[in-house]
């Protein structure tokens, strides 16, 4: 009876080895190997179950079955390792084949993006001003009457308010009509000397036409220091405009702004005509007083321009409304 049990275990071990080798050989990917290892060689696998019958053997027969079991285990483990290596190598080959670059294929066209002419004009303007020593400052688009008018020497009954038809909000605030309000906020928090450029979107109740918009962009610059004069202002404006437009004719015309005195409009000659591009002037002493600066010690100048107008001159655009249409046929030119 003992010999019959030994033969049974030998048969079971040989059958297990054959089944394991066949199953391993038929595996198609690495994910299928681990379940097979557990099925045949795991603690609760088929080999362990076969070896559980050794307790019924005669002690003299157990070494023979034990040696055969170790041999079967080694054969199955070797088959697993070899199959794992082969599948890993095949996976690498497949990946290399899939990722091979066919240099004979046509390239894939990916169009490059373009800066909007307004964005590029703002960036170029600020680059020039930063090169002249100015710091870029930002402020809120929804403003109070104080920062937009009063602190800029424009009280409630001042006739200059009629120059800018303002969008007032139900809570008493307003949409800023210029970025000069940023200058007031900046001066309240900084002591002279200062040089600041304030870019941003502004709002006015203008009739929209080829050269006007109700929502547009401005950049204002402000310099405060001891001994600044109108000559410093003219020199700064001339250097800035030449950097932006090249050697175009420039002229200064006397004008009026409530927050500068004296004031001037600046024109450039474009397409044979004079085009107003910028307003400027010496900072009114009342503005300096409103932020706690002593006008007996400090003077300053300010200037502001519409970005859209600059973009029209630089890119020879005939209608400001083209800048807001998002027409790709137009934008692809820049």
SESEMAR-615962 format. One record per residue (C-alpha): residue number from 0; residue in one letter; x, y, z. Coordinates in Angstrom, 2 decimals, padded with zeros to 5 digits, always signed. Each point is the difference from the previous one (the first is absolute). Example, Ala and Ser with C-alpha at 12.3 -4.5 7.8 and 13.67 -1.06 7.14 Angstrom:
<nodes>
<node 0 A <+012.30 -004.50 +007.80>>
<node 1 S <+001.37 +003.44 -000.66>>
</nodes>
This chain:
<nodes>
<node 0 X <+000.00 +000.00 +000.00>>
<node 1 X <+002.85 +002.29 +000.77>>
<node 2 X <+001.46 -000.44 -003.50>>
<node 3 X <-003.38 +000.77 -001.58>>
<node 4 X <-000.21 +003.29 +001.95>>
<node 5 X <+003.51 +000.90 -001.06>>
<node 6 X <-000.82 -000.68 -003.64>>
<node 7 X <-003.14 +002.13 +000.35>>
<node 8 X <+001.98 +002.94 +001.35>>
<node 9 X <+002.62 -000.39 -002.72>>
<node 10 X <-002.74 -000.01 -002.62>>
<node 11 X <-001.65 +003.07 +001.52>>
<node 12 X <+003.32 +001.85 +000.08>>
<node 13 X <+000.77 -000.85 -003.62>>
<node 14 X <-003.48 +001.03 -001.10>>
<node 15 X <+000.29 +003.27 +001.94>>
<node 16 X <+003.32 +000.74 -001.70>>
<node 17 X <-001.41 -000.62 -003.47>>
<node 18 X <-003.13 +002.08 +000.61>>
<node 19 X <+002.02 +002.86 +001.48>>
<node 20 X <+002.47 +000.04 -002.88>>
<node 21 X <-002.84 -000.04 -002.54>>
<node 22 X <-001.91 +002.81 +001.76>>
<node 23 X <+003.14 +002.12 +000.30>>
<node 24 X <+000.87 -000.52 -003.65>>
<node 25 X <-003.46 +001.17 -001.04>>
<node 26 X <+000.19 +003.25 +002.03>>
<node 27 X <-000.32 +003.07 -002.19>>
<node 28 X <+001.06 +002.76 +002.39>>
<node 29 X <+001.73 +000.63 +003.31>>
<node 30 X <-003.29 +000.49 +001.83>>
<node 31 X <-000.90 -003.68 -000.57>>
<node 32 X <+003.18 -001.40 +001.59>>
<node 33 X <-000.51 +001.00 +003.61>>
<node 34 X <-003.34 -001.84 +000.36>>
<node 35 X <+001.69 -003.13 -001.43>>
<node 36 X <+002.84 +000.23 +002.50>>
<node 37 X <-002.50 +000.20 +002.85>>
<node 38 X <-002.10 -002.83 -001.47>>
<node 39 X <+002.89 -002.45 -000.22>>
<node 40 X <+002.67 +001.15 +002.46>>
<node 41 X <-001.90 +002.12 +002.55>>
<node 42 X <-000.47 -001.02 +003.63>>
<node 43 X <-003.46 -001.30 -000.85>>
<node 44 X <+000.92 -001.01 -003.53>>
<node 45 X <-000.14 -003.39 -001.68>>
<node 46 X <+003.58 -000.98 +000.94>>
<node 47 X <-000.75 +000.59 +003.67>>
<node 48 X <-003.13 -002.11 -000.27>>
<node 49 X <+001.93 -002.91 -001.54>>
<node 50 X <+002.68 +000.20 +002.67>>
<node 51 X <-002.75 -000.14 +002.61>>
<node 52 X <-000.35 -003.71 -000.83>>
<node 53 X <+003.57 -000.81 +001.04>>
<node 54 X <-001.19 -000.63 +003.51>>
<node 55 X <-001.51 -003.30 -001.15>>
<node 56 X <+003.28 -001.25 -001.44>>
<node 57 X <+002.41 -002.35 +001.61>>
<node 58 X <+002.85 +002.10 +001.49>>
<node 59 X <+002.46 -001.72 -002.32>>
<node 60 X <-001.93 +001.20 -003.07>>
<node 61 X <-000.34 +003.63 +001.00>>
<node 62 X <+003.50 +001.14 -001.13>>
<node 63 X <-000.72 -001.30 -003.50>>
<node 64 X <-003.28 +001.94 -000.26>>
<node 65 X <+001.60 +003.08 +001.59>>
<node 66 X <+002.81 +000.00 -002.54>>
<node 67 X <-002.48 -000.34 -002.86>>
<node 68 X <-002.13 +002.82 +001.39>>
<node 69 X <+003.06 +002.31 +000.17>>
<node 70 X <+000.85 -000.91 -003.56>>
<node 71 X <-003.54 +000.79 -001.16>>
<node 72 X <+000.03 +003.30 +001.89>>
<node 73 X <+003.32 +000.95 -001.60>>
<node 74 X <-001.23 -000.87 -003.49>>
<node 75 X <-003.19 +002.03 +000.43>>
<node 76 X <+001.86 +002.97 +001.50>>
<node 77 X <+002.53 -000.07 -002.85>>
<node 78 X <-002.83 -000.09 -002.53>>
<node 79 X <-001.59 +003.00 +001.71>>
<node 80 X <+003.26 +001.98 +000.00>>
<node 81 X <+000.76 -000.77 -003.64>>
<node 82 X <-003.52 +000.89 -001.11>>
<node 83 X <+000.10 +003.20 +002.02>>
<node 84 X <+003.25 +001.03 -001.69>>
<node 85 X <-001.33 -000.86 -003.43>>
<node 86 X <-003.23 +001.94 +000.51>>
<node 87 X <+001.89 +003.02 +001.37>>
<node 88 X <+002.32 -000.02 -003.00>>
<node 89 X <-002.97 -000.30 -002.35>>
<node 90 X <-001.72 +002.93 +001.72>>
<node 91 X <+003.10 +002.15 -000.47>>
<node 92 X <+000.26 -000.99 -003.66>>
<node 93 X <-003.66 +000.83 -000.57>>
<node 94 X <+000.40 +003.36 +001.69>>
<node 95 X <+003.10 +000.82 -002.03>>
<node 96 X <-001.81 -000.95 -003.18>>
<node 97 X <-002.99 +002.14 +000.92>>
<node 98 X <+002.15 +003.00 +000.89>>
<node 99 X <+002.28 -000.18 -002.99>>
<node 100 X <+000.09 +003.31 -001.86>>
<node 101 X <-000.67 -000.32 -003.68>>
<node 102 X <+002.07 +002.83 -001.43>>
<node 103 X <-001.71 -000.45 -003.37>>
<node 104 X <-003.40 +001.04 +001.38>>
<node 105 X <-001.13 +003.62 -000.43>>
<node 106 X <+000.26 +002.18 +003.09>>
<node 107 X <-003.01 +000.94 +002.08>>
<node 108 X <-000.86 +003.69 -000.38>>
<node 109 X <-000.55 +001.79 +003.29>>
<node 110 X <-000.69 +003.68 -000.60>>
<node 111 X <+001.76 +002.41 +002.32>>
<node 112 X <-002.04 +002.38 +002.10>>
<node 113 X <+000.16 +003.74 -000.52>>
<node 114 X <-000.07 +002.84 +002.48>>
<node 115 X <-003.04 +002.21 -000.45>>
<node 116 X <+001.09 +003.42 -001.29>>
<node 117 X <-001.30 +001.60 +003.20>>
<node 118 X <+001.99 -002.40 +002.19>>
<node 119 X <+003.17 +000.47 -002.03>>
<node 120 X <-000.40 +003.79 +000.10>>
<node 121 X <-000.41 -000.03 +003.78>>
<node 122 X <+003.01 -002.27 +000.43>>
<node 123 X <+002.16 +002.08 -002.30>>
<node 124 X <-001.03 +003.26 +001.68>>
<node 125 X <+000.75 -001.34 +003.47>>
<node 126 X <+003.34 -001.37 -001.16>>
<node 127 X <+001.00 +003.48 -001.12>>
<node 128 X <-001.25 +001.65 +003.20>>
<node 129 X <+001.66 -002.57 +002.25>>
<node 130 X <+003.20 +000.66 -001.93>>
<node 131 X <-000.42 +003.67 +000.90>>
<node 132 X <-000.21 -000.89 +003.71>>
<node 133 X <-003.76 -000.26 +000.50>>
<node 134 X <-001.75 -002.54 +002.24>>
<node 135 X <-003.23 -001.66 -001.19>>
<node 136 X <-002.99 +000.42 +002.37>>
<node 137 X <-003.57 -001.32 -000.16>>
<node 138 X <-003.27 +001.16 +001.53>>
<node 139 X <-003.73 -000.87 +000.08>>
<node 140 X <-002.23 +000.64 -003.00>>
<node 141 X <-002.96 +000.80 +002.28>>
<node 142 X <+000.97 +003.20 +001.77>>
<node 143 X <-001.32 +002.54 +002.49>>
<node 144 X <-000.77 +003.57 -000.95>>
<node 145 X <+002.87 +001.11 +002.21>>
<node 146 X <+002.75 -001.89 -001.82>>
<node 147 X <-001.40 +000.54 -003.48>>
<node 148 X <-000.83 +003.72 +000.35>>
<node 149 X <+000.36 +001.79 +003.31>>
<node 150 X <+003.60 -000.94 +000.82>>
<node 151 X <+000.87 +000.96 -003.58>>
<node 152 X <-001.13 +003.60 +000.58>>
<node 153 X <-003.46 -000.60 -001.47>>
<node 154 X <-002.67 +000.79 +002.65>>
<node 155 X <-003.68 -000.77 -000.51>>
<node 156 X <-000.85 +003.38 -001.56>>
<node 157 X <+003.07 +000.19 -002.20>>
<node 158 X <-000.91 +000.52 -003.69>>
<node 159 X <+002.83 -002.34 -001.02>>
<node 160 X <-002.22 -002.93 +000.99>>
<node 161 X <-001.97 +000.66 -003.15>>
<node 162 X <+003.10 -000.99 -001.98>>
<node 163 X <-000.45 -003.61 +001.06>>
<node 164 X <-003.50 -001.47 -000.08>>
<node 165 X <+000.23 -002.54 +002.77>>
<node 166 X <-001.65 -003.36 +000.65>>
<node 167 X <-001.37 +000.32 +003.55>>
<node 168 X <-001.01 -003.08 +001.99>>
<node 169 X <-003.06 -000.36 +002.28>>
<node 170 X <+002.17 -000.08 +003.15>>
<node 171 X <+001.49 +003.40 -000.75>>
<node 172 X <+003.26 -001.34 -001.41>>
<node 173 X <+000.94 +000.27 -003.66>>
<node 174 X <+001.99 -001.65 -002.75>>
<node 175 X <+003.27 +001.89 -000.20>>
<node 176 X <+000.30 +002.41 -002.89>>
<node 177 X <+003.82 -000.02 +000.06>>
<node 178 X <+002.83 -001.81 +001.75>>
<node 179 X <+001.05 +003.22 +001.76>>
<node 180 X <-001.80 -001.38 +003.04>>
<node 181 X <+002.78 -002.59 +000.28>>
<node 182 X <+002.48 +002.86 +000.37>>
<node 183 X <-001.86 +001.38 +003.02>>
<node 184 X <-000.09 -003.40 +001.67>>
<node 185 X <+003.70 -000.51 -000.70>>
<node 186 X <+001.01 +003.42 +001.33>>
<node 187 X <-001.96 -000.61 +003.21>>
<node 188 X <+002.16 -003.03 +000.72>>
<node 189 X <+003.42 +001.19 -001.26>>
<node 190 X <+002.24 +002.97 +000.71>>
<node 191 X <+001.74 +001.95 -002.77>>
<node 192 X <+001.90 -000.37 -002.20>>
<node 193 X <-002.29 -002.24 -002.01>>
<node 194 X <-000.32 -001.03 -003.62>>
<node 195 X <-003.01 -002.16 -000.74>>
<node 196 X <-001.87 -001.27 -003.09>>
<node 197 X <-003.63 -001.07 +000.41>>
<node 198 X <-001.55 -002.13 -002.79>>
<node 199 X <-003.62 -001.11 +000.02>>
<node 200 X <-003.51 -000.02 -001.46>>
<node 201 X <-002.12 +003.16 +000.28>>
<node 202 X <-003.64 +000.87 -000.74>>
<node 203 X <-001.73 +003.04 -001.48>>
<node 204 X <-003.39 +000.70 -001.56>>
<node 205 X <+001.53 +000.67 -003.39>>
<node 206 X <-001.81 -000.53 -003.29>>
<node 207 X <+001.72 -002.92 -001.69>>
<node 208 X <+001.48 +000.87 -003.38>>
<node 209 X <+003.20 -000.60 -001.96>>
<node 210 X <+002.18 +001.75 +002.62>>
<node 211 X <-002.01 -000.25 +003.25>>
<node 212 X <-001.21 -002.81 +002.27>>
<node 213 X <-001.95 -000.09 +003.26>>
<node 214 X <+002.44 -002.48 +001.50>>
<node 215 X <+003.67 +000.40 -000.82>>
<node 216 X <+003.48 -000.20 +001.52>>
<node 217 X <+002.25 +002.68 +001.40>>
<node 218 X <+003.52 +000.26 +001.32>>
<node 219 X <+000.85 +002.94 +002.22>>
<node 220 X <+003.42 +000.93 +001.28>>
<node 221 X <+000.87 +002.16 +002.98>>
<node 222 X <+003.32 +001.38 +001.25>>
<node 223 X <+000.40 +001.90 +003.28>>
<node 224 X <+003.33 +001.37 +001.21>>
<node 225 X <+001.74 +003.17 +001.00>>
<node 226 X <+000.62 +002.42 -002.84>>
<node 227 X <-001.91 -001.67 -002.83>>
<node 228 X <-001.03 +002.42 -002.77>>
<node 229 X <-002.01 +000.03 -003.22>>
<node 230 X <+003.27 -000.53 -001.84>>
<node 231 X <+000.38 -003.36 +001.76>>
<node 232 X <-003.54 -000.85 -001.06>>
<node 233 X <+000.63 +000.89 -003.66>>
<node 234 X <+003.25 -001.96 -000.07>>
<node 235 X <-001.67 -003.09 +001.49>>
<node 236 X <-002.93 +000.17 -002.42>>
<node 237 X <+002.29 +000.46 -002.99>>
<node 238 X <+002.21 -002.97 +000.93>>
<node 239 X <-003.04 -002.17 +000.65>>
<node 240 X <-001.81 +000.87 -003.25>>
<node 241 X <+003.15 -000.48 -002.07>>
<node 242 X <+000.48 -003.43 +001.57>>
<node 243 X <-003.61 -000.88 -000.86>>
<node 244 X <-000.45 +001.57 -003.47>>
<node 245 X <+003.43 +000.79 -001.31>>
<node 246 X <+000.93 +003.38 -001.41>>
<node 247 X <-003.51 +001.40 -000.55>>
<node 248 X <-000.66 +003.74 +000.32>>
<node 249 X <-001.26 +000.90 +003.52>>
<node 250 X <-001.69 +003.16 +001.21>>
<node 251 X <-001.22 +001.31 +003.38>>
<node 252 X <-003.19 +002.08 +000.15>>
<node 253 X <-001.22 +001.93 +003.06>>
<node 254 X <-002.99 -001.68 +001.62>>
<node 255 X <-001.83 -000.33 +003.31>>
<node 256 X <-000.28 -002.78 +002.57>>
<node 257 X <-001.20 +000.63 +003.56>>
<node 258 X <+002.86 -001.97 +001.55>>
<node 259 X <+002.89 +001.54 -001.98>>
<node 260 X <+001.08 +003.60 -000.54>>
<node 261 X <+001.37 +000.88 -002.50>>
<node 262 X <-001.44 -002.73 -002.24>>
<node 263 X <+000.55 -001.06 -003.59>>
<node 264 X <-001.30 -002.35 -002.66>>
<node 265 X <+002.58 -001.90 -002.01>>
<node 266 X <-000.53 -000.89 -003.67>>
<node 267 X <+001.94 -002.14 -002.45>>
<node 268 X <-000.19 +000.43 -003.75>>
<node 269 X <-001.60 -003.14 -001.45>>
<node 270 X <-001.08 -000.52 -003.60>>
<node 271 X <+000.64 +003.66 -000.66>>
<node 272 X <-002.26 +001.15 +002.83>>
<node 273 X <+000.55 +000.92 +003.63>>
<node 274 X <-001.43 -002.62 +002.37>>
<node 275 X <-000.41 +000.67 +003.70>>
<node 276 X <+001.60 -002.83 +001.96>>
<node 277 X <+000.79 +001.31 +003.46>>
<node 278 X <-000.90 +002.57 +002.67>>
<node 279 X <+002.49 +001.25 +002.55>>
<node 280 X <+000.92 +002.79 +002.39>>
<node 281 X <+001.61 +001.01 +003.27>>
<node 282 X <-001.79 -001.41 +003.05>>
<node 283 X <-002.28 +002.61 +001.59>>
<node 284 X <+001.14 +000.97 +003.53>>
<node 285 X <-003.48 -000.87 +001.32>>
<node 286 X <+000.51 -003.62 -001.07>>
<node 287 X <+003.29 -000.11 +001.89>>
<node 288 X <-001.70 +001.41 +003.09>>
<node 289 X <-002.77 -002.61 -000.17>>
<node 290 X <+002.54 -002.77 +000.55>>
<node 291 X <+002.08 +001.84 +002.60>>
<node 292 X <+002.86 +001.15 -002.25>>
<node 293 X <+001.43 +003.48 +000.53>>
<node 294 X <-000.35 +001.91 -003.33>>
<node 295 X <+002.64 +002.45 +001.22>>
<node 296 X <+002.53 -002.86 -000.03>>
<node 297 X <-001.22 -002.36 -002.71>>
<node 298 X <-001.16 +000.43 -003.56>>
<node 299 X <-001.07 -002.61 -002.50>>
<node 300 X <-001.41 -000.74 -003.39>>
<node 301 X <-002.61 -002.44 -001.29>>
<node 302 X <-001.01 -001.30 -003.40>>
<node 303 X <-002.64 -002.39 -001.27>>
<node 304 X <-000.79 -001.64 -003.30>>
<node 305 X <-002.51 -002.38 -001.53>>
<node 306 X <+001.51 -003.35 -000.90>>
<node 307 X <-002.47 -000.47 -002.86>>
<node 308 X <+001.13 +003.23 -001.64>>
<node 309 X <+003.64 -001.09 +000.26>>
<node 310 X <-000.83 -003.42 -001.47>>
<node 311 X <-001.80 +001.65 -002.92>>
<node 312 X <+003.05 +002.12 -000.82>>
<node 313 X <+002.51 -002.82 +000.44>>
<node 314 X <-001.94 -002.54 -002.08>>
<node 315 X <-001.70 +002.45 -002.39>>
<node 316 X <-003.50 -001.03 +001.08>>
<node 317 X <-002.73 +002.24 -001.41>>
<node 318 X <-002.85 -000.84 +002.42>>
<node 319 X <+000.27 -000.52 +003.77>>
<node 320 X <-002.93 -002.41 -000.10>>
<node 321 X <+002.14 -002.56 -001.81>>
<node 322 X <+001.91 -000.51 +003.27>>
<node 323 X <-003.08 -001.42 +001.72>>
<node 324 X <-001.54 -002.24 -002.68>>
<node 325 X <+002.12 -003.14 +000.71>>
<node 326 X <+000.11 -000.52 -003.77>>
<node 327 X <+002.78 -002.54 -000.62>>
<node 328 X <+000.51 +001.31 -003.52>>
<node 329 X <+000.97 +003.33 +001.56>>
<node 330 X <+001.92 -001.34 +003.01>>
<node 331 X <+002.18 -002.38 -002.04>>
<node 332 X <+001.72 +003.04 -001.52>>
<node 333 X <+001.81 +000.75 +003.26>>
</nodes>
